[in-house]
Amino acid sequence: MNTFLWGVLPYVAFVLLVSGLVWRHRYDAFGWTTRSSEVYESRLLNIASPVFHYGILFVLVGHLTGLFVPASWTDAIGIKEHAYHLLSLFGGCAAGLLAVAGIGMLLYRRRTNAAVFRATTRNDKLMYVVLLAAIVMGLTAKLMHSDLSGGYDYRTTIAPWARSLFTLRPRTGLWDGVPVAYEIHAVIGMVLIALVPFTRLVHMFSAPVQYFFRPYIVYRSRDPEEPAGAAPRRGWERVDY
């Protein structure tokens, strides 16, 4: 089981992520969207969506920093271990709570607005359950094994394991002795990664790059004195300054 969870499952999740993105782009390009329900309700969405997105962005940055920035690097720039621990504790919990608050408002909106609720698919429900479980379990693991003086040092176990995955020689033995809460959080996280291409979360891999290179859009209003049924005049019209 130890080999499967920490030596096989990460690669299964990665393969599903990459192959799922390729499949989605090739066969469901028009479905590559957030499937926004703003047309049904926008007041609460304009609050909940930024709260969730800022929260989940900070959570992602915190995970990437914690897993892939070695302790020697933070020591080299003058961030001592205790200072890093406090930043991880307070910053991580604040980001997690912000994301949970955003998800809570989004779920409340979906449940109380009939039109939005009817537009909610089983896929959406599964996505919300797994995403919320991953964040809540991460908060639980952090709070269960941390206090102001110190806490579980995942940078000596989980972080080296995560980096070893890129060498194709996963150090599964580093998970021996890791608190169960962290193990559950990691497994749910890998399941979430595998689900991303098949849910609305796929939009995180989109960027409006073409927007910066698109041609100008020219808007021309109809002459108010021109009859509604009149044929349009050909050619350019003179503009007087």
Contacts in CASP RR format, 6 or more apart in sequence:
PFRMAT RR
TARGET T0000
AUTHOR 0000-0000-0000
METHOD contacts of the structure
MODEL  1
MNTFLWGVLPYVAFVLLVSGLVWRHRYDAFGWTTRSSEVYESRLLNIASP
VFHYGILFVLVGHLTGLFVPASWTDAIGIKEHAYHLLSLFGGCAAGLLAV
AGIGMLLYRRRTNAAVFRATTRNDKLMYVVLLAAIVMGLTAKLMHSDLSG
GYDYRTTIAPWARSLFTLRPRTGLWDGVPVAYEIHAVIGMVLIALVPFTR
LVHMFSAPVQYFFRPYIVYRSRDPEEPAGAAPRRGWERVDY
2 172 0 8 1.000
2 173 0 8 1.000
2 175 0 8 1.000
2 176 0 8 1.000
3 172 0 8 1.000
5 172 0 8 1.000
5 175 0 8 1.000
5 183 0 8 1.000
5 187 0 8 1.000
6 161 0 8 1.000
6 170 0 8 1.000
6 172 0 8 1.000
6 173 0 8 1.000
6 174 0 8 1.000
6 175 0 8 1.000
7 165 0 8 1.000
7 170 0 8 1.000
7 172 0 8 1.000
9 187 0 8 1.000
9 190 0 8 1.000
10 165 0 8 1.000
10 170 0 8 1.000
10 190 0 8 1.000
11 165 0 8 1.000
12 190 0 8 1.000
12 194 0 8 1.000
13 190 0 8 1.000
13 191 0 8 1.000
13 193 0 8 1.000
13 194 0 8 1.000
14 193 0 8 1.000
16 193 0 8 1.000
16 194 0 8 1.000
16 197 0 8 1.000
17 193 0 8 1.000
17 194 0 8 1.000
17 196 0 8 1.000
17 197 0 8 1.000
19 197 0 8 1.000
20 197 0 8 1.000
20 198 0 8 1.000
21 197 0 8 1.000
21 202 0 8 1.000
21 205 0 8 1.000
23 197 0 8 1.000
24 31 0 8 1.000
24 32 0 8 1.000
24 197 0 8 1.000
24 198 0 8 1.000
24 202 0 8 1.000
25 32 0 8 1.000
32 202 0 8 1.000
32 203 0 8 1.000
32 206 0 8 1.000
33 200 0 8 1.000
33 203 0 8 1.000
34 200 0 8 1.000
34 203 0 8 1.000
35 119 0 8 1.000
35 200 0 8 1.000
37 45 0 8 1.000
37 110 0 8 1.000
37 115 0 8 1.000
37 116 0 8 1.000
37 119 0 8 1.000
38 45 0 8 1.000
40 113 0 8 1.000
40 115 0 8 1.000
40 116 0 8 1.000
40 119 0 8 1.000
41 109 0 8 1.000
41 113 0 8 1.000
41 115 0 8 1.000
41 116 0 8 1.000
44 105 0 8 1.000
44 108 0 8 1.000
44 109 0 8 1.000
45 106 0 8 1.000
45 109 0 8 1.000
47 105 0 8 1.000
48 102 0 8 1.000
48 104 0 8 1.000
48 105 0 8 1.000
48 106 0 8 1.000
48 109 0 8 1.000
49 102 0 8 1.000
49 106 0 8 1.000
51 98 0 8 1.000
51 101 0 8 1.000
51 102 0 8 1.000
51 105 0 8 1.000
52 98 0 8 1.000
52 99 0 8 1.000
52 101 0 8 1.000
52 102 0 8 1.000
52 103 0 8 1.000
52 105 0 8 1.000
52 106 0 8 1.000
54 98 0 8 1.000
55 95 0 8 1.000
55 96 0 8 1.000
55 98 0 8 1.000
55 99 0 8 1.000
55 102 0 8 1.000
56 99 0 8 1.000
56 135 0 8 1.000
58 91 0 8 1.000
58 92 0 8 1.000
58 94 0 8 1.000
58 95 0 8 1.000
58 96 0 8 1.000
58 98 0 8 1.000
58 99 0 8 1.000
59 92 0 8 1.000
59 95 0 8 1.000
59 96 0 8 1.000
59 99 0 8 1.000
59 135 0 8 1.000
62 88 0 8 1.000
62 92 0 8 1.000
62 95 0 8 1.000
66 88 0 8 1.000
66 154 0 8 1.000
66 155 0 8 1.000
66 159 0 8 1.000
67 158 0 8 1.000
67 159 0 8 1.000
67 162 0 8 1.000
67 163 0 8 1.000
68 159 0 8 1.000
68 162 0 8 1.000
68 163 0 8 1.000
70 155 0 8 1.000
70 159 0 8 1.000
70 163 0 8 1.000
71 81 0 8 1.000
71 84 0 8 1.000
71 155 0 8 1.000
71 156 0 8 1.000
74 84 0 8 1.000
75 81 0 8 1.000
79 87 0 8 1.000
82 150 0 8 1.000
85 146 0 8 1.000
85 150 0 8 1.000
85 151 0 8 1.000
86 148 0 8 1.000
88 142 0 8 1.000
89 142 0 8 1.000
89 146 0 8 1.000
89 148 0 8 1.000
92 142 0 8 1.000
93 139 0 8 1.000
93 142 0 8 1.000
93 143 0 8 1.000
96 135 0 8 1.000
96 139 0 8 1.000
97 139 0 8 1.000
99 135 0 8 1.000
100 132 0 8 1.000
100 135 0 8 1.000
100 136 0 8 1.000
100 139 0 8 1.000
103 128 0 8 1.000
103 131 0 8 1.000
103 132 0 8 1.000
103 135 0 8 1.000
106 128 0 8 1.000
107 128 0 8 1.000
109 116 0 8 1.000
110 116 0 8 1.000
110 117 0 8 1.000
110 120 0 8 1.000
110 124 0 8 1.000
111 117 0 8 1.000
123 198 0 8 1.000
123 199 0 8 1.000
123 200 0 8 1.000
124 199 0 8 1.000
124 200 0 8 1.000
126 195 0 8 1.000
126 199 0 8 1.000
127 195 0 8 1.000
127 199 0 8 1.000
127 200 0 8 1.000
127 201 0 8 1.000
130 188 0 8 1.000
130 189 0 8 1.000
130 191 0 8 1.000
130 192 0 8 1.000
130 195 0 8 1.000
131 192 0 8 1.000
131 201 0 8 1.000
133 188 0 8 1.000
134 185 0 8 1.000
134 188 0 8 1.000
134 189 0 8 1.000
134 192 0 8 1.000
137 181 0 8 1.000
137 184 0 8 1.000
137 185 0 8 1.000
137 188 0 8 1.000
138 181 0 8 1.000
138 182 0 8 1.000
138 185 0 8 1.000
140 181 0 8 1.000
140 185 0 8 1.000
141 179 0 8 1.000
141 181 0 8 1.000
141 182 0 8 1.000
141 184 0 8 1.000
141 185 0 8 1.000
144 179 0 8 1.000
144 181 0 8 1.000
145 151 0 8 1.000
145 152 0 8 1.000
145 179 0 8 1.000
145 181 0 8 1.000
145 182 0 8 1.000
146 152 0 8 1.000
152 179 0 8 1.000
152 182 0 8 1.000
154 178 0 8 1.000
154 182 0 8 1.000
157 174 0 8 1.000
157 175 0 8 1.000
157 177 0 8 1.000
157 178 0 8 1.000
158 174 0 8 1.000
158 175 0 8 1.000
158 178 0 8 1.000
158 182 0 8 1.000
158 186 0 8 1.000
160 171 0 8 1.000
160 174 0 8 1.000
161 170 0 8 1.000
161 171 0 8 1.000
161 172 0 8 1.000
161 173 0 8 1.000
161 174 0 8 1.000
161 175 0 8 1.000
164 170 0 8 1.000
164 171 0 8 1.000
164 174 0 8 1.000
175 183 0 8 1.000
195 201 0 8 1.000
196 202 0 8 1.000
196 204 0 8 1.000
END
